[in-house]
């Protein structure tokens, strides 16, 4: 039996030119950060993960050194305790699963359930564009084979947001499913604006229903359980959320109260693969959709692909893609190969062990830095 010998955490920043004007941030992003977690065993195997910056995790590495790398439940329990005391440590969980897969010579999608190695992606836009430009984004998504497109709200007025949805629907008809991210569940550090209340969210939902929108994402604050369950009673559109909900008891509350039709936790931000593989089945058993948030780098995208395809599947899963500012080359700069969907929007996972990906060590050497920030 091998044992964990060391943990290595490095930070990297890719310069962005042109900058990325993320719809959820008023400050255009000049750099794309990535934190890489590597877990080594004493037989030469290495597992990789990525996600949050992992600041302060050095204080907790001692709880893993010398342990059995295959004791994944034990490691997840320790990480849950670490999260209570520090930040989100779930990139470590992803790295442990990648390491376990390499030791067992098995891909993660098989380890979590083996349901499927294929899942269909939806294009997730991230830039506020004009009406004609958003119509072009939709047409490009169709041309590339994506079955669905997610549009971000948050322009200067709600009328401008709704005009985009109406124009896209008029232009492409039923060729695309459309989703809308209202981005009310959480706030950037600088943003003190109050989130929508249930009455306002109801008005927006009814407008989106008229455009046959597939789901309405984060229409209320993540902790407004009463508001979300009431909203679901009022409207006939799927309500989605949970991308930055953190702990299992919170998800149980969301399930018990009937807050969501679509659950979107991200395994590099919440509960890891270890916790979310169980939640996926709970969500599925209640007739809900489990389809994670994946807005990060390629390691996080791949981890959530394995998690979802291998457990319960989904109608489609998020694929961050909004060129020219957001491309697979930028998103996956840390990897030796970009993650791509085929001409019909499908992503097929390999039988390579673990996550089945390799780091681009030359790029990592060139982009290494002491921090993980967007500027």
C-alpha positions, 0 to 999 in steps of 0.5 A: 500500500502506498502512502501520501508523501507530499502536497504541492500548491502553486499559483499561475496567472495567464495574461489576457489580451484582449481583457475578459469583461466578465458580466458579473464584475465591473472590473475587466479581467487582465489575468486568468489565475489558476491554482494547481494542487498536486498530491504525491504518493511514495510510489511516484504517482501524482494527482492534480486538482484546481479551484480556489486559491488554497491560501492557508492550506499549508497549515493542514497538509500534515493531516494527509501526509503518511495516509492511505491515498485510497481512503477517500471518505476519510480525506473528504471528512478532514477537508470538510473540517478544514473548510469550517476553519479556513477556505474552500479546500476542495481542489485537494479532493479532486487531486485525491480522486485523480491520484486514486484513479491513477493508482487503480488505473481507472477513470473517475467516471467509472469510479463514481458510478460508471453510468456513462462516459459521454455528456452533452454541453451547453455554451455558457456565455460570460460577456454582456454584448449588444442585442445583435452581438448576442444573436450572433453568439446564439447562431455560433452556438448552433453552428458548433452543435451546442443544444443550449445557450446560457445568457447572463443578465445584469445589464444597466436595465432589466429591459435591456436584458429581456430584449436580448432574450427576445431577440435571440428567441426570435432569431433562432426559434426552437433551435436552442434551449435558452437559460438565463443566469440572473446572478442574484445568489451571491455578490462580488466583494465590492457589490452591496446592492440588495438581491431581488425579492420574490415579487420582482423575481416572479415578474422576471420569471413570467417574462422568461416563461413567455420566451420558453426559457429552460431554466432561470438561474439564481433569481434570489439570494442563495439563503432565501429558502422561503422565497425560492420555494414560493417562487417555484409555486408561483411560476412554471419555469425551472428554478436553478441554483446552488453553485456556491452553496457550501455544505451538505446540510444546506443542500438538504434544506434546499431539497427538503423545501423544494427550492430548486428544479436544477442543482448546480454545485461545483465539485471544486468549490463545494463538497468535492467529488466525494460529497457531490457524487452522493448529492447527485443521486439524492437530487436525481431520486427526487426528480430534479436535475443535477448539472454543475457550475463549471466556470473555472479552468479545464481541471474543474471542467473535467472533474465535473464532467466525470462526476456528472456523466459517471453518476446520474447524467444531465440534459446538458452541462455547462461549458464556459465558452464566449470567444474571442474573450473566452476561448477553450485555449484560455480556459484550459491554458494549464493543460496539454490539450484543450477540452472540446465538444464534438460537432453535436455538442457531446464530450466523450471522456476517455478511459485514461486513469483519474481525470485523464488529463495532463498539465502543460509544464512549460506553460505552468513554468512561464505563468508561475506567480505568487498569487491567484488574482484576476489582475 
